[in-house]
Amino acid sequence: MQPRNSSVENSLRHLLNEWDPIGVADDVQDEYDCMLAPCSSGSVPVSTGRRSASSYGTS
C-alpha cells in the first residue's frame, strides 16, 4: 500500500464532496472517503466529459 499524499487526498475529498451524488456531504464530510484510494490509484476511470468523434457512430 502506498502512503497517501494529504494534499491529493484533501483535493479528492473536496471534489467528491462537491459531486455529492447522494446529497449528504454537508452533514457527513467523510462519506466518500472509501473512494479516495481507488481514485488516487487510477483504478477508477475518470471521464473528462468529452467524447471522441468515433464514439458517436454514423447515421
Secondary structure, DSSP 8 states (H G I E B T S, - for coil): -----HHHHHHHHHHHHHH-TTS-TTT-TTTTGGGHHHHHHT-S----S---GGGG---
